[in-house]
C-alpha cells in the first residue's frame, strides 16, 4: 500500500477514499461529513468513533 497526496497526480483518479487517517491532527475547523472509518493516526492505530 502506498499513500500520497492526491494533488500530485495529473490524470483522473478512479480510486475513492476508504478511510480518514491522522484525524487527531486535522484542522479544528474541518468536519468529516461521511461515514468512512476514522483512525487517530495511521490505519494501524486506534479507530475513532
N, C-alpha and C positions, 0 to 999 in steps of 0.2 A: 504494500500500500504506500502511496506517495501523496502527501498533502502539500498544496502550494496555492498561492494567491490566484484566483480566477482571472484577475485583471491582467495577468501576464500572457494570456492566450490571445491569438489574433483570429481564431476561427470560432464557429459556433460551438457551444458547449451542449452536448447531449446528456451528460450525466447530471442528475438532480442531487441537491444536498440530501444526506440521510441522517445527519446528526448536527448538533451545535457543540463545539468544543471550546475549552478555555472560557466558560461562562463566568467564572469568578473574576475575570479580567476585562469583561466588556464594559463599555462606557455606561455610566449611570443613567443616561438619558435614552439608551437603546432598549427597546422592548421586543422580545421574541413573541411573535403572534401566531406561530404554527404549533403543531403537536409533535414535532420531531423530538427525539430523545436529547437531553442536555447533559453534558459532562462538565464537571468543575474544572478539570484540566484536559488531558488528552483522553482518547477513547478507553484507556485502561483505568481511568480514575473513577472516583465515586460519581454515581449518577445523581443528578439534581432533580428535585421534584418539579 
